[in-house]
Amino acid sequence: MLTAEQKNYLKDLFPGDEAIFSPASMLAYATDASRILAMPDAVVRPRSLEQLAKLMAWAQEHGVPIHPRGRGTGVVGASLAQGGGVVVSSLFMNEILEINSKDFLARAQPGVVNADLQAELAKHRLFYPPDPASAAISSIGGNVSTNAGGMRAVKYGVTRDYVLGLTAVLPGGKILHTGGRCHKDVIGLDLTSLFVGSAGALGVIAEITLKLIPLPPASASILAVYDNLEQALDAVDRGLSIGALPVTLELMSRNTLLALERAGEVPWPCGAQAALLVKLDGSEPAVEHDLEKMHAALAPAALLRTGRGREETDLWEVRRLINPAAYKIAPDKLSNDVAVPRSKLKEAIEGFEAIGREMRLNVLCFGHVGDGNVHANILHDASNVDERRRALKARRRILDTTLSLEGTISGEHGTGISKHGFIGLQLCEDQRRIMADIKAVFDPTGIMTPGKEPF
C-alpha cells in the first residue's frame, strides 16, 4: 500500500493522465488475457526515459514493487501487480523512432503495436517476422519481454532472433544500453538476450533496436483438412521435407475445429477431424514451385484449398479466432503452451486429448506444430468447484506428460502467475539459483515483478 507522500511523488513525476490511482480506472490494468485479477496500488504511464529513471531510483529507495506492462495480451498474468505495487504501462511510449533501409533495422519504443510497425515497414519493403497471434494489439515491448514466438517461427525464428539491442532502466535508476546496430556482434556477454524473455524481472525496457529483412514479394497459404489426426501429423512430416521451409505450419485438432464451427462460418466441411494451415513465401516463381511440392506433400486430404491475397488473409483470420471461440464453449480456460520434439507430437497431442476425456473436460489442441509448439487449452467453468479441481489436475498431468516427452512447459507464453508454481518441474535447483543470482545483479533489492520471476 502506498503512503500519501508516495502517491504525491508519483503525481508530481507523472502529471495529468500519466498516473492513475482510483480503483475503477486501474481495473483495466488489474487483469490481462489470463483473466486473473490483481489490483495495483498505482498505474503510471511514462512518456520519457528521464521519468523512468527517476521512478526506478525512487522505487528501489522505497522498496516499491514494479510491474512492467505492455498491452495486457499475455495469458499467464506476467504483467499483473500480484501483492501490490506500481504497474508501469508503456502505453504512451509508442513511437517508431527510426526505420533504416540500409542498415535493415528499426528503433521503437516499447509501446509500439506489432501490427502498426509491420504496416509502416511494409511501406519501405521491409519485414519484421515475429508474428504472435495477438500481433494486431500486442506491443513490441511485451513481445520482447516474453520472447514472443508466433506462427512464422518455423521459418523465421522468434523475437530474440531480431533484437539487436535495447535500452533498459534498472532498479536504482541506472540506464543500461545493450547491443547496438550491428547484425553481428560477439563482444562481451549477450546482455540483450538476458532481457528478451525475462518478463520484466530485470528492469523496464525503454527502447528496442530490431533487425529487419526484405519483405518477401509473394506468399500463398494452403488449408488441408483430414479425416483423422494421424493423417494430419503424417502430412506435417512430409511438408517439412519438401526442401523449402514453410513460413508457418499450424495444426487444429477436432475439438478446436468444433469450437470454431460453433463460433461462425468456417472454410471446411463440418465434422472434419483435423486441419493444417501452411504458408509459403518468397519470390513469385519460388512460391509457385513450392506450392506444387507442398500440395503433393499434404495429399491425400479431404480438402485442399489454396489462398492468395485477400483469400489468404481470410484463411489465417480463422486461426486467430481460436481464442475467442474457446470462450463460447466454456467461461474459463487454462492455457498451456507446451513444446515437444517434433517426433513426439503425435504422442503428445493424443496424450493431452486422452487426459481431457478422462477428466471429462474439453481440451483444445492446436498450434505451431512446425516447431513442436502445442497449445493445449483446458476449457472449464471455474465457478464449479469440482470442474475447477479437475481442470487443475488435467493441467498438471499435461505438463508431466510434456516433460516425460523431453518437452518444455512453456514454448512462448512464459510462466507469469498462472504457471510459476510449475517451474521447478523443469528447472533444477542449481539452475534456478544461478538465475536468481543473475537477477540480483540487476535488481539487488528484488523490486522487479516479485513472485513472478521466470525461474
N, C-alpha and C positions, 0 to 999 in steps of 0.2 A: 504494500500500500504506500503510495507516495504522500509525503507531507505537503502541507500548503506551500511551504517555501520551495520545495522541489517542483511543484506544479507551476509556481510563478516563474521559476527559472526557465522551464520549458516554454511557457507562454512568451517570455521575452526572446528566447532563441528562435522560436518558430511562431511568428506573429500571424494573426488572421486565421485563415483556414488551414494553416500548416500544422496546427496542433489540435487534437480532439480529446475531450475529457468526458463528455456526457455518455452514459451507458447506451442510450438509444443510438447515438451517432457512431459509437465504437462497435456496435453489434456486427456490422459488415466485416470488421477486422477480427471478430471473435471466432470466426469459423472459416473453413475453406471447402474444397470439394470433398474432403473426408466427412463433412458434416459433424465433426467433433466440435464441441463448444468450449472455449477457454477465453474468458474476458480479460483483456489487458487493463493495466492501470492508466495507460495513456497511449495515444497513437500520434506519431509525428511524421510529417511528410516533407522532408528537407528538399531544398532546391539547389543547394550548393555543397561543395566539398568542405568549405570552411564550417558550415553548420554541423556537418557530420563529425568533423574533428573535435569541435567543442562538445558535442553531445557525448562522444566516446570518452573524452577526458573526464567529463562530469560523471558519467555512468560508472566508470571504474572507481573514482573517488568515493562515490556514494553507494557502491555495491548494488546498482540497479540492473536487473537483467535486461538484455537487449535481444529482440527477436526480429531479424530482417524479414521483409515480406515483399514478394512481387505482386502478381495479380490474384493470388489465392486459388490457383488452379490445381495445386497439389492435392493428392488423395490420401496422405498419411499424417496430416496435421503438423508438418515440419515448421510452418511459419506462425503457429499459434503460441500465445503467451501462457503456456501451462505454468501455473504457480504465480502468475502476475508478471509485471514488468512493462517495458515500453516496446510497442511494435513500431518498427522503422519501415515505413512504406516507401517504395521507390516511385510512387505514382507521378510525382512532379519532376522527377529526374528522368525525362523521357525524350531526350534529344538525340538524333543521329548527328554526331559531331563531325564525321568525315567519311567520305567514300572515295577511295583512291584506286582508279582503274589500272594504274601502272604497277603499284605495289600489291594489288589484289588484296586489299584489306579495308575494313570499316572500323571506325571507332564509334561506340554508342554508350549512352548512359544506361543504367540497368533497367529503367522503366520502359524502354522501347519495346513495343509489342512485336513478337516474332514476325507475324504476317505483314506488319507495316514496314519492317526492314526488308522483307522479301520483295514487296511491291516496289520499294524505292530502288533496290538493287537491280531489279529486272529492267528498269529504265536505262541502266548502264550495261546491260547484258552480262550482269554478274550474278552470282549464285551463292547463297549461304545454305548448305544442305540440311543441317539438323531440323527435323520436322516432327515435333511431338504432336500427338493428336489434338492438343489444346493450342496449336500454333496461332489460331485466329485471335486468341485472347490472352495467351500467356506471355510473360515478359522475358527478354533476353537475360536479365539478371537472375530471374527464377530458373531459367533453363540452365544457366551456368552453375548456380548453386546446387542443382540436383543432377548435373551432368546428364541432361535430358537426352533420351535416345530418339525414339520415334520410328516411323515407318520406312524412312530412307536409310536406316543404319546398315542394312545388308551391304549396300554398295559404298556408302559414303562415310560410315562410322557415326560416332556420337559427338556431343557438344565438345568434349575435351579435345577432340582432334582439330578443332577450329578456333581455339582460344590461344592467341599468340601472346597476350599479356593482359594485365589488368592493374587497376588502382584500387586499393582497399584501405579502409581506415580501421586500425586496430584499437582494442581497448586501451585507454590512456591517451588516445588522440593521435598516435603516430600514423603518418600516411606512408603506405608502402606501395612502391611501383615494382611490378614483376614483369619479366619478359620484355617484349618490345615489338618492333615492326618487321623483324626478320622471320622468314618462314622456316629457317633452320638456325638453331642456337643451342649449343651444348655447354655453355659456360655456367658453372655452379650447379647447385641442386635445383630441381624444377619446382620452384615455389608456386608458379602459376597453377600447375596441376594439383597442388595441395588444396587450393581454394575451389577448384572445379569439383563439384560433388561433395563439398564439405557442409552443405546445408546450413550455412551461416554460423558454423561453430567456431570460426577463426577470426572473423571480422566482417565489416559491411563493405560490399563491393560498390564502388562509386563510378567506375568506368571500365569498359572492356574493349580490347582490340581483337578483332575477329579476322581470321583468314577466309578469303573468298576464292572461288574458282569460276571459270567461264560458265555462263548459263547454257545448258545443253539446248540445241536448237530444235530438237524434236523429241516427242515421247509418245508412248502408247501404253494402254493397260488392257489386261485380259481378266475377265471373270470366268472361272471354271467351277462348275457345280458337279458334285459327285453323289453317288448312291450310298457311300459309306465312308467313314473316317479313314480307313486303311488305304482306300484308293487315293484319297487326297494327299496323305502323307507319302505314299509312293511317288506321286507326282511332284512333291516338293523335292525329293532326291533327284529325280530326272531334271527338274527345272534348274537345279543348281549345277548341273553337269553339262550344259549346252556349250560351254566355252565363253559365255558372256554373263557377267554377274548382273542380276536384276537389281533395279533400284530398291524395290520392295517386294516382299513375298509374304502375304498375310493369309492366315487361316481363320475361318469361322466355323465352329462346331455346330452340331444340330441345335443345341439349346440356344446358342447365340442367334442362329438364323430364325428360330421360332420367336425370340424376343423382338427381332426387327420386323418380322411379319406381322406381329400383333400391333406394332407401333405405326405401321403405314405401308405404303406400296413398296415392293421390292422387285429387283430385276431378275428374279429366279422363280421357278415354279414352287408353290407351297408344298412342303413335305420333303424338300431337299435335306440331305443328311450332313453335308459338309461342303464348304466352298473355299476357293483360293482366289485372292486378288493379287495380280502380278503387274508391276510397272517396269517398263524398259525406257531408257533414254539414250541420247547420243545424236549423231548426225542422222539425217533422214535415211540415207542408204543403210546405215548400220542398224537403225531401228527396224526397217523393213526386213533385213536379213535375220535379225534376232527374233522378230515376231514369228517368222516361219518356223524357226527351230523351237521356239517356246511352245507354239501351238502343238507341234509334234510331241513334245515332252509332256504336255498336260493331258493329252488324249490317252485313253478314252475317257470322256466326261459326258455327263448327262446334258450339259450345256456349256458351250464355249462362246463367249461374247467379247468382241474387241471394241474398245472405246478410244476415240481420238477427239481432241478438242473438248467441246462442251460435254459430250457424252462421257469422256474420260473423267472429267470433274464430277459428274453425277455418280459414277460408279464409286468414287472414293468418298463422296458425301455419305453414302450408306454406311461405310466403315466407321466414319466419325460419329455416327448416330448411335453406336452401340451403348455408350454410357447412359445417355438419357432414356434409351429404350429399356434398359435394365430396370429403371425405377418405375416403369409401367407394370412390371411383374411383381415387385416387392418394394416396400418403402425404404429398405436398408440394404447396404451392400458392404461386404468385406472384400477389399481389393487386394489381390495378390499378383505381383508382377515378377514371378519367378523366372529363372532361366536354367536350361539344362543343355548338355551337349546335344547337337542336332541328332546324333544317332539314337538318342533316348527319348525323342519327342513322343513317339507313339506310346511307349510305356508310361510316360508322364501324364499325357492327356487322358489316356484310358484309366489310369490310376486316380486322377482327380475326379473324373466323372463317376467312377465307382464309389468314391468316398461320398460324393453328393447323394447318390442313390441310397447308400447305407444310412446316411444321416437324414434322409427324407428332405433334402434341400435341392434347390435349383442351382447348379454350378455352371456358369458360362465360361467356356474355354475359347479363347481367341488370341490373336496377337501376331508378333513378328517372328514367325517360325523360321524365316530365313536365317536368323541368328539365334534360334533356340529360346527366344523370349516369349513366354506364355502368360497371358492374363487369365487367372482362374478366380473369377469373381463369385463370391458366395452370396446369393440373394436370400433375404430373410426379413422377418418382422421383429425388430429389436424390442418392441413392447411386449412380445410374447416371451416370457422368461425361459420356457423350455426351448423354444426355437432359437433364441439367442445363445443358449448354452450349447445347442447342437452346432450352431454356426461357428462358435469359437473352437469347439472340438474339431470340427472339419478343417478349420484354418491350420491348427497345429498339425494335423495329420497330413495336410497338403505340403506344409513346409518340411516335415520329416521325410515325406516321400521325395521331395525335391533334393534334399541333401543326400539321401540314400542313392540318388542317381548322379552324384557328383555335380549338383547344380548349386545355384545361389538363391537365397530367399528374396533378393531384390535385384532385378536386372536394370531398372531405370527410375523407379519412384523414390527410392530411399526408404528409410525406416520411420523417421519422424516420431510421433507419439504412438501411432497405432501398432507399429512393429518393433518398437525399441526393445521390448522385453524378450524378443527372439534373437537378438544379435549374438548372444552367447552360444546359440546353437551352431553358428557357423564360424565365428572368430574365437580363437583360443585365448586364454588369459594373458599370455605373453603378447599376442598381437594387440589386444585391447589396451594393455598397459603402455606399450610403445606409442600407440595412437594418442592416449591421454597425455603422455609426456610431450608429444609434439604440440598438442593443443595448448599446453601450459606455457610454451614458449611465446605463443601469440596472445594468449588470454590467461595471464597468471592468476587472476582472481576469480575466474570461472563465471563471468557475467554473460557470455555468449550462449544463447539457447540452452540454458541449464535443463538437464533432464531429457534432452532430445538429441544429444550428441550421437553422431552416426557410428558409434563404436562401443 
